[in-house]
Amino acid sequence: MIKDKVVIITGASSGIGAASAKSLAAKGAKVVLGARRTDNLKRIAADIERAGGYAVFQELDVTKQSDNDEIVELAKATYGRVDVIFLNAGVMPNAMLSAMKTDEWHQMVDVNIKGVLNGVAAVLPTFTAQKSGHVITTSSVAGLKAYPGGAVYGGTKWFVRDFMEVLRMESAMEGTNIRATTIYPAAINTELLTTISDHAVADTMQGIYDKYGISAERIASVVDFAIDQPEDTVINEFTVGPANQPW
């Protein structure tokens, strides 16, 4: 069940992270919010508290291990434990490889891959010691299928797919009861497209999202469902998108 679970959410300042924070808090979870935009986090936490929920926040750059360690400590100091970490931070500056946007390649690796590694490294000792915990990540349909313009982005999301599957398998083998869930969203209306600097790609993607995009709350409901399963049950993958999008 969700009530009283302590849930850390990265990338919580907007989109899927913010929607999940509000939905989980409304169901009785105690949420710990991390992102770089603390003004947004402050507003979201205040909204949750006004509605009778529990929320704290802290500035978080997922590319820094120390920031990830500190938000786990904040959760423990505030609520006494950690039950779930939702590793949701991500960027998608898609472009054709020939555009040679190499700085953006490295940015995607740093946020989408290293951000997941840093989050898991921060929480895994706690989950292992308490023999319980739940790691949830936001991948993408680009982590299941290849798309022109998305070679590096898709590669980072394919990494998340493999990493999370091995985390699930190793936890089962070691008896640590750590649940691992990966979500593969299609066109979800968030701020993700704002990270695309290539104008042609951005225009194409915006057209797709304008036609098909559904709200971040749709993914939040999936996160709720995953967490709400009995402790002996894990749903390790969800592919979710608009019913009318041929992704």
C-alpha atoms as one frame of an Amber mdcrd trajectory, in Angstrom:
protein
   0.000   0.000   0.000   1.031   3.618  -0.546  -0.002   5.202   2.758   2.964
   6.228   4.944   5.578   5.082   2.446   8.537   7.430   2.122   9.155   8.162
  -1.546  12.093  10.109  -3.008  11.384  11.617  -6.433  14.068  13.096  -8.691
  13.159  15.434 -11.508  10.277  16.463  -9.278   9.994  20.115 -10.297   7.618
  19.534 -13.222   5.996  16.962 -15.488   5.878  13.345 -14.408   7.825  13.972
 -11.195   5.538  16.741  -9.990   2.392  14.827 -10.959   3.633  11.738  -9.129
   4.514  13.724  -6.032   1.016  15.175  -5.807  -0.723  11.881  -6.542   1.324
   9.868  -4.044   0.988  12.500  -1.323  -2.775  12.567  -1.826  -2.774   8.832
  -1.124  -0.814   9.234   2.107   2.797   8.857   1.012   5.499  11.091   2.464
   7.364  12.552  -0.474  10.905  13.872  -0.688  11.367  16.031  -3.763  14.601
  16.744  -5.593  15.427  18.845  -8.675  17.547  21.813  -9.655  14.659  24.318
  -9.672  13.992  24.809  -5.984  11.401  27.524  -6.614   9.191  24.936  -8.302
   9.864  22.380  -5.571   8.899  24.892  -2.892   5.596  25.586  -4.639   4.791
  21.900  -5.150   5.641  21.029  -1.550   3.488  23.908  -0.301   0.560  22.720
  -2.442   0.908  19.222  -0.999   1.053  20.465   2.564  -1.951  22.738   2.077
  -3.872  19.664   0.951  -2.911  17.880   4.173   0.004  15.867   2.795   3.652
  15.523   3.747   6.481  16.858   1.571  10.030  18.116   1.931  12.400  19.179
  -0.815  16.046  19.772  -1.536  18.041  21.049  -4.494  19.327  18.052  -6.430
  21.666  17.705  -9.375  21.465  14.010 -10.190  24.872  14.095 -11.867  26.487
  14.721  -8.456  26.762  11.689  -6.182  26.876  13.905  -3.099  23.499  15.466
  -3.948  21.937  12.018  -4.289  23.440  10.893  -0.995  22.144  14.017   0.721
  18.544  13.589  -0.408  18.517  10.032   0.947  19.792  11.408   4.246  17.089
  14.094   4.171  14.426  11.415   3.799  15.832   9.463   6.737  16.260  12.528
   8.924  12.736  13.767   8.211  10.707  10.577   8.043  12.992   7.921   9.517
  13.269   5.662   6.478  13.165   5.312   2.682  10.779   2.922   0.931  10.866
   4.032  -2.706  13.118   6.058  -4.971  11.649   7.242  -8.282  14.539   8.136
 -10.586  12.698  10.352 -13.013  15.185  13.086 -14.013  16.026  13.063 -17.705
  16.878  15.152 -20.758  16.180  14.513 -24.452  18.156  16.891 -26.723  17.624
  14.703 -29.791  19.453  15.415 -33.049  20.877  13.527 -35.994  24.349  12.214
 -35.240  25.725  14.191 -38.190  24.816  17.387 -36.338  27.722  16.538 -34.017
  26.096  17.922 -30.861  28.652  16.098 -28.756  28.140  18.234 -25.653  24.511
  17.110 -25.650  25.558  13.467 -26.069  27.567  13.733 -22.873  24.776  15.618
 -21.099  22.368  12.752 -21.838  24.853  10.202 -20.528  25.443  12.268 -17.391
  21.771  12.802 -16.550  20.019   9.746 -17.972  22.624   7.126 -17.113  24.834
   8.507 -14.361  21.813  10.071 -12.672  20.283   6.611 -12.318  23.566   5.107
 -11.156  24.043   7.849  -8.578  20.516   7.472  -7.245  20.802   3.715  -6.920
  24.237   4.010  -5.307  22.801   6.441  -2.769  19.897   4.234  -1.720  21.074
   0.663  -2.328  22.940   0.217   0.974  19.789   1.257   2.850  17.531  -1.018
   0.833  19.957  -3.914   1.207  20.243  -3.463   4.966  16.481  -3.265   5.527
  15.820  -6.030   2.958  13.125  -3.997   1.271  12.792  -1.101  -1.114  11.550
  -0.132  -4.549  13.506   1.510  -7.366  11.394   3.037 -10.158  12.894   4.619
 -13.262  11.536   6.590 -16.194  12.904   5.149 -19.409  11.150   5.752 -22.752
   9.728   3.888 -25.715  13.113   4.911 -27.154  14.512   2.383 -24.700  12.595
  -0.328 -26.550  12.772   0.804 -30.187  15.310   2.697 -32.290  14.363   6.105
 -33.728  16.356   8.318 -36.126  17.527  11.396 -34.256  17.499   9.526 -30.963
  20.667   7.433 -31.111  22.222   8.729 -27.907  18.965   9.350 -26.034  17.730
   5.889 -26.959  21.070   4.411 -25.966  20.809   5.920 -22.499  17.316   4.528
 -22.117  18.348   1.069 -23.346  21.001   1.167 -20.629  18.331   1.843 -18.010
  16.359  -1.143 -19.283  19.283  -3.547 -18.852  20.436  -2.069 -15.563  17.026
  -2.307 -13.954  16.477  -5.861 -15.133  19.784  -6.951 -13.608  18.955  -5.083
 -10.391  15.716  -7.053 -10.174  17.450 -10.366 -10.854  20.295  -9.780  -8.400
  17.903  -8.712  -5.656  15.928 -11.914  -6.143  19.125 -13.966  -6.027  20.424
 -12.209  -2.913  17.085 -12.164  -1.081  17.070  -8.419  -0.513  13.458  -7.965
  -1.705  14.248  -4.856  -3.737  11.575  -4.269  -6.349  12.646  -2.763  -9.695
  10.166  -1.077 -12.028  10.909   0.614 -15.359   8.356   2.792 -17.139   8.554
   3.339 -20.910   6.426   6.394 -21.755   5.529   7.433 -25.303   4.245  10.994
 -25.968   3.596  12.505 -22.548   3.129  16.272 -22.267   6.030  17.466 -20.106
   8.889  19.950 -20.499  11.131  17.283 -22.056  10.915  18.792 -25.539  12.395
  22.057 -24.287  15.779  20.322 -24.030  15.949  19.840 -27.841  18.192  22.505
 -29.397  17.948  21.223 -32.977  15.088  23.272 -34.429  14.058  20.791 -37.115
  13.935  17.886 -34.673  12.160  20.036 -32.079   9.488  21.055 -34.594   8.919
  17.441 -35.661   8.677  16.215 -32.079   6.383  19.090 -31.097   4.040  18.129
 -33.908   3.889  14.555 -32.625   3.215  15.670 -29.058   0.626  18.231 -30.155
  -1.238  15.482 -31.989  -0.925  12.616 -29.528   0.381  13.817 -26.157  -1.401
  12.843 -22.940  -0.937  14.279 -19.469   1.794  13.468 -16.962  -0.943  12.371
 -14.558  -1.366   9.253 -16.692   2.154   8.163 -15.763   1.634   9.177 -12.138
  -1.228   6.702 -11.929   1.104   3.962 -13.178   3.644   4.859 -10.501   0.892
   4.648  -7.886  -0.136   1.232  -9.184   3.412  -0.116  -9.108   4.008   1.016
  -5.533   0.622  -0.209  -4.360   1.334  -3.855  -5.195   1.856  -6.307  -2.303
   5.456  -6.466  -1.125   5.895  -9.938  -2.611   4.946  -8.708  -6.087   6.797
  -6.525  -8.588   5.625  -5.228 -11.934   8.978  -4.656 -13.521   7.954  -2.999
 -16.810   5.189  -0.687 -18.051   4.965   0.597 -21.634   2.528   3.504 -21.557
   1.369   6.017 -24.115  -1.538   7.567 -25.973  -4.001   4.981 -27.275  -4.022
   6.698 -30.671  -0.238   7.050 -31.094   1.423   4.421 -33.331   4.683   4.385
 -31.406
